Amino acid sequence: MKALLIVDIQNDFLPGGALAVPEGNEIISVVNAIQPHFPLVVATQDWHPAGHKSFASSHPGKKVLDTVMLGDVEQILWPDHCVQGSKGAELASELSLDAVEAIFRKGMQSDIDSYSVFFDNHRLKNTNLADYLRAKGVTQVYIAGLAGDFCVAYSALDALDVGFETFVIEDATKAISAEGFIKMKESIEAKGGKIITTEGLCTAD
């Protein structure tokens, strides 16, 4: 069985948001249109506590896009975004949730960031998403959402690591950096993942 993972289509990642992905709003209609093609649809939310260590504001003297070490993992510092309970953390109002069976939240531990929807960046904790999908009989994971070069890409790599046949739907995602997305797509394909478009959904089985 196949599942669609809708990654982090939240207000803070849309134009006008705290960490806007360029043209991120343009994928919402695409994501809405493809949901009926999947027997299982799951969404995710970045869900940070205030003062999260991935925020530049938590590190005096540092600015957005500087890096620090959190434990033994290098961390890019971001603007405050997707703070629990904030408007920015809400899923986009235009995103259809009618077919969404469950919402998984990530990035809730204050000192560890979490790009992937499966594991935190230190791989110390998991969201139990993999177990949830396996219990539903899922073998194929199709990933859409934001941002292509971060949360979508890291989720795809982890989906491959835990044994799912993995597809990134390129026209249902937008990236922060086009160059970064190219590199991440190469990494996904090198591990056996596939980059497809919505036109390829019917032929990817």
Helices and strands as residue ranges (DSSP letters): E 2-7, G 11-13, G 24-27, H 28-34, G 35-37, E 40-46, G 56-58, E 67-70, E 73-76, G 87-89, E 100-106, H 129-135, E 140-146, I 148-152, H 153-161, E 165-174, H 178-190, E 194-196, G 198-200
